[in-house]
Structures are given as C-alpha cells and as structure tokens.
Amino acid sequence: MSVGHKMKVDVLVLGGGLSGAAAAFEAARNGATVALAERSFMLGGAATLSLVNPWQTFHSPSGRVIGGFAQELTEKLRARGHSLGHLPDPVGFATSVTPIDPDGLRSALDEEAKERGVAVLYGHRLRDAEIVENRLRSVTLEDEHLGTICVRASVFIDATGNGDLSNMAGCRMEIDSDCQPMTLIFTMDAVDFEAVAAYHRERPEEFYEGAAKDGPLRGGYIGVSGFFEHVRRARESGRLMVPRDRVLFFGNTRPGQVVVNATRVTGKHGASGTELSEAMREGLAQTKNLADFMTSELPGFARARVVRIADQIGVRETRRLIGRYVMDENDIHANANFDDAIAKGAFPLDIHSGADASLSYEKVSGNGRYDIPLRCLLNSEVENLLTVGKCMSVTHKGFSSTRVMPTCMAVGQAGGAAAALSAKMKRDPEEIYPLIRDALRFAGAIISEEDIVNDIDALALG
C-alpha cells in the first residue's frame, strides 16, 4: 500500500487518551510541533469512550500529589459545570474522587488541542514503523478508509494504552496471563440515593468496610462498593452471572445518575482485536443481566434504568514496557523517592481477579505516596521513543496502583516535556533530567515532597 500523505513534526504522540493528550499538550507547551494520532474520533480514551468515572486519586492521605495539566483540566471542567471537583471518596477506598462529565471532557480536550496548536489525526491507527539504527524515523498511519499518512518525527511517544508502537518497534515488553479483567461501564438514572443511604445505615456489614460510618451519600454525591449478600445470593441461585462479589457504582455530575463499574470479563486482554470483540459482546450481556438484578433486587433502584452504555469496553491491563527501570510494589510500599522523579502516585494496589469474583486491596504504606522515575518511560532498544500511561515500565502488581487516570495524566505530561526537550536538545532524556524537572515544575506538576499541596481539609462536598 502506497503512502498518500506525509507530515513532519518534532513530536508524534500515538494515542489520544488522557495520558497521550497530556503528553501532546505539554510537548507543545515546551515549543515542539506536535501531532496526536487517535484511532477513535474523540480524545479522552477510557474517560470518554469507556465512561470510566470518577477519576481516582489526586490525593494521598496528607495532600494532593497530582498537579499540572490534570489539575488545570479539572479546574476548567468544574468552572463549566462538567466536574464536581475533588471530593472525599465515599467508598473509603481512595483519598479522593473527581467526578467528570465525559461529553464536557471530550469538548474541553479538543479545544485544548486547538489552543496549543496540536495537529489531531482522528480516526488514524498505527500500521507500520520505520526504524533506522535504533531510532524511529517515521510511522505510517491509516484511517478507516485505508488512506495512509507517513509521519516523521524527532521523538515519538507511545500512549496507546496497549504498547502498540513500543511493541512494533521491538522494545522489551510483557503481558501477564492473569491480566486484570475488562469492564463495560454503564450509566443508570432515576436512582433513589436516599434509599441506598438508608439501607447502608441499616446493614453496614453489606458494604466495603472502609465506607464512611454516616453512609455513602455526602453532599449529594454517592459512592457504593457492596451489596455483598445480595450479590452472593443472586450468584448462587443463578440469577446473576457476573463473576463479581459486589456492586460498585459512583455518582456522576448529573442528579440521580450513577456510573456502574461492576461487569467483569475475564480470560481476555486488550492486545487482541478478536478478544476485544468477544469481550464487548460478553460485556453487553453482563450489562443486561446486572441491570435487571439491580432494578429488581437492590434498594433504591426500583425505578432506575440504563441510559448509556460505554462505546468501548474498559481494558485494565495489557502489555507493559520492560524499561530502564521496572517499578514494583516494594517501591510503592517503601514510598520510594527517585533522583529522576517525574510524577507521584497514591492509589492503592488494587487487583481485580481474573480467576474468581474477588478483589485484592492494599493501601500504600507509610505516607501513602511514591515517586515515579523518568526511567520507567524509557526503553533500552529505541533511542527516541517514550512510553507513557498504563504501559510504562512497572510490574503486574505495581501496575495495579499506577494505572489510574490522574497518575497516567501526570506521567503523560512528563513524557511530553521530556520528548519536546529531547527533540530540541538532541539529547537522551536521562541526560537532561534537570531541564525536564524544571519544565514540569514551571507547569505546576507535583514531583517532590515540597511540591505537595495540603488541601485535604478543603476537599469540596459538591
């Protein structure tokens, strides 16, 4: 197939999810010409296509560890009525949650791309990569009509969420046989929040033990992980076919609506189109089964109905880079500090089992936060390629903490700064780390302990 068009930029970002968008916008902020290729027709990735909501978590127990682009975006969305801001987690799982409206997010990201001069290539997916002497020279993208474009760049960023470019370029990667399962998220409306809260007060043993004693409804916002006994009985009788031990749902930005994150498609991963297709169909069947169970058996859902199903099934885990440093759960629990830190994380180690209905959970030890080093974005095979977002270099268990959206946005922003400065200086990112760190701090990113924002007492309540 011949290449129809050509483009040349300083930085090409593959994948328009939140990590890729953050990378593209930060690269542009640092003076690079940037193209952002996204296979769908919207930015936001799992937050828009898969309805993953709310974002968790911007905070460790003693302060906010995510700033920069992610915080700017939250403030913009809140000003427009498309986010409730940072709230205490009513489930008691993380320190904070940040509900957003996916449609408002989609528009805000596209506007941001225009403002920053980022060339967005919607409907384009990776087809081929040209490598010369351990460097990527160009990639070929194709659209759904089989048109192609060859994009040359000085530095490339893989933000595909699947490690597609890193894998194609020959970087060392791994994928676990016990990948965390996929979930098809859906939205229900006409939920009686007060009835749910009343039942929680009556039967607190039916809910996750970390939930607030005064119930799951705080300032008009709701979050629930539980109904354990309802689920157990329904599964034992065959009325509920979803391999999950609980129902998990959160409010969104609209009164009476909840986002249900409780289907579970096991035994498949997102690196295969065939498996994704099968998973989507299974997720749709589980959605109907679960919604029927909820409306017929759960307090507060008698009048509820499904009003939206995600366009794309949510993929928790696929390939991960084996980079210059592989971060693991020991680093996380040790509250690791690194000399090349570029972001922080604070989400618990949270593994949805692919073998049974359970979920394992470990809070981050000590001060509840840790550094992420630049080396986790870098490989040892291709000089001018960075991997950001979910697929950065981390173990299966460590990934269960680093995979969440606020952390991925922070990592993406760091990758964008590193790519832009590497393209400008013609140096390996490790060699110019102080410049990258300073650029990120200038953009409001939180990297070191002294950057942490102590706003726990000011968490909004709606």
C-alpha positions in Angstrom: 0.0 0.0 0.0 1.5 3.4 -1.0 1.6 6.3 1.4 -0.8 9.0 0.4 0.4 12.0 2.6 3.4 13.0 4.6 3.9 15.1 7.7 6.9 16.1 9.7 6.8 17.2 13.4 9.1 17.4 16.4 6.9 15.0 18.4 4.3 12.4 17.4 2.1 11.1 20.1 0.2 7.8 19.4 -3.0 7.5 21.4 -5.4 10.3 22.5 -6.4 9.1 25.9 -5.7 11.3 28.9 -2.1 10.3 29.1 -1.5 10.9 25.4 -3.4 14.2 25.4 -1.3 15.4 28.4 1.9 14.4 26.6 0.9 16.2 23.4 -0.2 19.4 25.2 2.9 19.5 27.4 5.2 18.9 24.4 3.5 21.8 22.6 3.8 24.0 25.7 7.6 23.4 25.5 7.8 24.7 22.0 7.6 21.5 19.9 5.5 21.0 16.8 3.2 18.1 17.7 0.8 15.6 16.0 -1.5 13.5 18.1 -3.0 10.4 16.4 -6.1 8.8 17.8 -7.9 5.7 16.4 -11.3 6.9 17.5 -13.0 10.2 16.9 -12.6 11.7 20.3 -9.9 12.4 22.8 -10.1 11.2 26.4 -9.7 7.4 25.9 -11.2 5.4 28.7 -12.7 8.5 30.3 -14.8 9.3 27.2 -15.0 6.1 25.2 -15.3 3.7 28.2 -17.1 6.1 30.7 -14.5 5.5 33.4 -15.6 7.9 36.2 -14.8 9.2 38.7 -11.0 9.8 38.4 -9.1 8.3 41.4 -7.0 9.7 43.1 -5.4 13.1 43.1 -4.6 12.8 46.8 -2.5 10.9 49.3 -3.9 10.9 52.8 -1.9 14.1 53.6 -2.1 16.2 50.5 -2.6 16.4 46.7 0.1 14.7 44.7 -1.3 15.4 41.2 -1.0 18.9 39.7 -0.1 20.4 36.3 -2.3 19.6 33.4 -4.6 17.2 35.3 -5.4 19.9 37.9 -5.8 22.6 35.2 -8.2 20.4 33.3 -10.2 19.6 36.5 -10.5 23.3 37.3 -11.6 24.1 33.7 -14.2 21.4 33.8 -15.5 22.5 37.2 -15.8 26.1 36.0 -18.0 24.8 33.2 -20.2 22.6 35.4 -18.6 19.4 34.0 -16.9 18.3 37.2 -17.7 18.4 40.9 -14.1 18.9 41.7 -12.2 16.7 44.2 -14.4 15.0 46.7 -13.7 12.7 49.7 -14.1 9.1 48.4 -17.5 8.0 49.9 -16.5 4.3 49.4 -13.4 4.8 51.6 -11.1 3.2 49.0 -9.0 6.1 47.9 -8.5 9.5 49.5 -10.4 11.5 46.9 -12.5 11.0 43.8 -13.1 13.5 40.9 -16.3 13.1 39.0 -16.4 14.4 35.5 -18.8 14.6 32.6 -17.4 12.6 29.6 -19.0 14.8 27.0 -17.8 18.0 28.6 -14.3 16.4 28.8 -14.4 15.5 25.2 -15.0 19.0 24.1 -12.5 20.5 26.5 -9.7 18.3 25.3 -10.4 19.1 21.6 -10.4 22.8 22.5 -7.1 22.5 24.3 -5.6 20.8 21.2 -6.6 23.7 19.1 -5.4 26.3 21.6 -2.0 24.6 21.7 -1.6 24.1 18.0 -1.6 20.3 18.3 -2.5 18.6 15.0 -5.0 15.9 15.9 -5.4 13.0 13.5 -8.8 11.4 14.4 -9.6 8.0 13.0 -6.0 7.0 12.5 -4.3 3.9 13.7 -0.8 2.6 13.6 0.1 0.5 10.6 3.9 0.4 10.3 7.1 1.8 11.8 10.4 2.6 10.2 13.5 2.1 12.4 17.0 3.1 11.3 20.0 2.4 13.6 18.0 2.0 16.8 15.9 5.2 16.1 12.4 5.5 14.9 12.4 7.6 11.7 8.7 7.5 10.9 5.4 5.7 11.4 2.7 5.0 8.9 -0.9 5.6 10.0 -4.0 4.5 8.2 -7.6 5.6 8.5 -10.8 3.6 8.3 -11.0 4.2 4.5 -7.4 2.8 4.1 -5.9 6.2 3.4 -2.4 6.5 4.8 -0.1 9.1 6.1 3.6 8.9 6.9 4.6 11.0 9.9 8.3 11.7 10.5 9.3 13.0 14.0 12.4 13.6 16.1 10.8 11.9 19.1 7.8 9.5 19.4 5.5 8.9 22.4 3.5 5.6 22.8 0.3 6.5 24.7 -1.8 3.8 23.0 -2.6 2.1 26.3 -1.6 -1.2 24.7 2.1 -0.6 24.0 1.4 -0.9 20.3 4.2 1.3 19.0 6.7 0.1 21.6 5.9 -3.5 20.7 6.1 -2.9 17.0 9.5 -1.1 17.4 11.0 -4.1 19.2 11.1 -2.8 22.8 11.0 -5.5 25.5 7.5 -5.9 26.9 5.5 -8.3 28.9 1.9 -9.3 29.2 0.6 -11.4 32.1 -1.5 -14.5 31.6 -3.5 -13.2 34.6 -4.3 -9.8 33.3 -6.9 -7.9 35.2 -10.4 -8.4 33.6 -12.2 -5.9 31.4 -15.3 -4.0 32.4 -18.1 -2.5 30.3 -19.4 0.5 32.3 -22.9 1.8 32.0 -25.0 4.7 33.5 -28.3 4.4 35.2 -30.7 7.2 36.2 -33.7 7.7 38.5 -31.7 6.1 41.4 -33.0 6.9 44.8 -29.9 7.9 46.6 -31.7 8.4 50.0 -33.0 4.8 49.8 -29.5 3.5 49.2 -28.1 5.5 52.1 -30.9 4.3 54.4 -30.1 0.7 53.6 -26.4 1.3 54.2 -27.2 2.7 57.7 -29.4 -0.3 58.4 -27.0 -3.0 57.1 -23.4 -1.6 57.1 -22.0 -5.1 57.0 -23.2 -5.4 53.4 -20.7 -2.7 52.3 -17.0 -2.2 52.0 -15.6 -1.8 55.5 -13.8 1.5 54.7 -17.0 3.3 53.9 -17.9 6.3 55.9 -20.0 5.5 59.0 -22.6 8.1 58.2 -23.3 6.4 54.8 -22.3 6.6 51.2 -24.1 9.9 50.5 -22.0 13.0 51.1 -23.0 16.5 50.0 -25.4 15.0 47.4 -22.7 12.7 45.9 -22.8 8.9 46.3 -20.4 6.1 46.0 -21.0 2.4 46.9 -19.0 -0.8 47.0 -21.1 -3.6 48.4 -24.4 -5.3 48.5 -22.3 -8.4 49.2 -25.1 -10.5 50.5 -27.5 -9.6 47.6 -24.8 -10.5 45.1 -23.9 -13.7 46.8 -27.5 -15.0 46.9 -28.1 -14.0 43.3 -25.0 -15.7 42.0 -25.7 -18.9 44.0 -29.2 -19.0 42.6 -28.0 -18.4 39.0 -29.9 -15.1 38.7 -26.6 -13.1 38.4 -24.0 -14.3 36.0 -21.4 -11.6 36.6 -18.2 -13.0 38.3 -18.0 -10.3 40.9 -18.5 -10.3 44.6 -20.0 -6.8 44.8 -21.7 -4.0 43.0 -19.6 -0.8 42.6 -21.1 2.5 41.5 -20.5 6.2 41.8 -22.5 9.3 41.2 -21.5 11.4 38.2 -22.2 15.1 37.6 -26.0 14.7 37.0 -28.6 14.3 39.8 -30.0 10.8 40.2 -27.4 9.1 38.0 -24.8 6.6 38.8 -22.0 5.1 36.8 -21.9 1.3 37.3 -18.4 -0.3 37.2 -19.3 -3.9 38.0 -19.3 -6.1 35.0 -16.2 -8.4 34.7 -15.0 -10.1 31.5 -12.2 -12.5 32.4 -9.6 -14.5 30.5 -9.1 -11.9 27.8 -6.7 -8.9 27.2 -6.8 -5.8 25.1 -3.9 -6.7 22.8 -6.1 -8.8 20.5 -8.9 -7.3 18.4 -10.7 -10.7 18.3 -10.7 -10.9 22.1 -11.8 -7.3 22.4 -14.7 -8.0 20.1 -15.7 -11.1 22.2 -15.3 -9.1 25.4 -17.6 -6.3 24.2 -20.3 -8.8 23.4 -19.9 -10.6 26.7 -19.9 -7.2 28.5 -23.2 -6.3 26.8 -24.8 -9.5 28.0 -23.5 -8.9 31.5 -24.8 -5.3 31.5 -28.3 -6.5 30.9 -28.1 -9.2 33.5 -26.6 -6.9 36.1 -29.1 -4.0 35.4 -32.0 -6.4 35.7 -30.7 -7.7 39.0 -30.1 -4.2 40.3 -33.6 -2.9 39.4 -35.3 -5.9 40.8 -33.4 -6.5 44.0 -31.3 -3.5 45.2 -32.8 -0.8 47.4 -33.0 2.5 45.6 -33.1 1.0 42.1 -36.7 0.1 41.6 -37.3 2.9 39.1 -33.8 3.1 37.7 -33.0 2.4 34.1 -29.9 2.1 31.9 -29.5 5.4 29.9 -26.0 4.9 28.5 -23.5 2.1 27.8 -19.9 2.8 27.1 -18.9 2.8 23.4 -15.8 0.7 24.2 -15.2 -1.9 26.9 -12.7 -0.7 29.5 -9.4 -2.5 29.4 -7.5 -2.6 32.7 -4.2 -4.3 31.6 -2.4 -5.4 28.5 1.3 -5.0 27.6 3.7 -3.3 29.9 7.2 -2.0 29.0 10.3 -3.6 30.5 12.2 -0.4 30.6 15.4 1.1 32.1 13.8 0.7 35.5 10.9 -1.6 36.4 9.0 -0.2 39.3 7.4 -2.7 41.6 5.1 -3.0 44.6 8.1 -2.8 47.0 9.0 0.7 45.7 5.3 1.7 46.2 5.1 0.5 49.7 8.5 1.9 50.6 7.3 5.4 49.5 10.2 5.4 47.1 11.9 8.7 46.1 14.0 8.7 43.0 16.7 11.1 41.7 14.9 11.2 38.4 11.3 11.6 39.7 8.8 13.0 37.2 5.4 12.3 38.9 3.8 10.8 42.0 1.2 8.2 42.7 -1.1 7.4 45.6 -3.7 4.9 44.5 -4.0 1.6 46.5 -2.7 -1.6 45.0 -6.0 -2.8 43.6 -6.2 -6.1 41.7 -9.4 -7.4 40.2 -9.0 -11.2 40.0 -9.2 -12.9 36.6 -9.7 -16.3 38.2 -12.6 -15.6 40.7 -15.0 -13.0 41.9 -12.6 -11.3 44.3 -10.7 -8.1 44.6 -7.5 -7.7 46.5 -6.6 -4.3 48.0 -3.6 -2.9 49.8 -3.3 0.7 50.9 0.1 2.3 50.1 2.2 2.0 53.3 3.8 4.9 55.2 2.8 8.3 53.9 0.7 6.8 51.2 2.6 8.1 48.1 5.6 7.4 46.0 7.7 8.8 43.1 7.7 7.5 39.5 11.1 7.8 37.8 11.8 9.0 34.3 13.5 5.7 33.5 10.1 3.9 33.7 9.2 5.8 30.5 12.4 4.9 28.7 13.5 1.7 27.0 16.9 0.3 26.1 16.2 -0.5 22.4 14.9 2.6 20.6 16.5 5.9 21.5 13.8 8.3 20.6 10.7 6.6 21.9 9.0 7.1 25.3 6.1 5.0 26.7 3.6 6.8 28.9 0.4 5.9 30.6 -0.6 2.4 31.7 2.1 0.7 29.6 5.1 2.3 31.4 7.7 0.0 33.0 6.1 -1.5 36.1 5.3 -5.0 37.4 1.9 -6.6 37.3 1.2 -5.8 41.0 2.8 -2.3 40.9 0.7 -1.6 37.8 -2.4 -2.0 40.0 -1.6 1.3 41.6 0.0 3.3 38.8 -2.7 2.5 36.1 -5.3 5.1 37.2 -6.1 8.2 35.3 -4.7 11.1 37.4 -1.3 9.2 37.7 -1.4 8.5 34.0 -2.0 12.2 33.2 0.9 13.2 35.3 3.2 10.6 33.6 1.9 11.7 30.2 2.7 15.3 30.9 6.2 14.3 32.0 6.7 12.3 28.8 5.6 15.3 26.7 8.1 17.6 28.4 10.9 15.0 28.0 10.1 14.5 24.3 10.0 18.2 23.5 13.2 19.0 25.3 14.9 15.8 23.9 13.9 16.9 20.4 15.2 20.4 20.9 18.5 19.5 22.6 19.1 16.3 20.6 19.9 14.5 23.8 18.6 11.4 25.6 16.0 12.4 28.2 18.1 10.9 31.1 20.9 13.3 30.2 18.7 16.4 30.5 16.6 15.4 33.5 17.1 18.7 35.4 15.6 20.6 32.4 12.7 18.2 32.3 12.1 18.6 36.1 12.2 22.4 35.9 9.8 22.5 32.9 7.3 20.3 34.8 7.5 22.4 37.9 7.0 25.5 35.9 3.8 23.9 34.5 2.6 23.2 38.1 3.4 19.5 38.2 4.0 17.9 41.6 7.3 16.0 41.7 9.0 16.3 45.1 7.7 16.3 48.6 7.9 20.1 48.9 5.5 20.3 45.9 2.6 18.5 47.6 -0.4 20.7 48.1 -2.0 20.4 51.6 -5.7 20.8 50.6 -7.2 17.8 52.3 -9.4 19.9 54.6 -10.6 21.9 51.6 -11.9 18.9 49.6 -15.2 20.1 48.1 -18.5 18.5 49.0 -20.4 19.2 45.9 
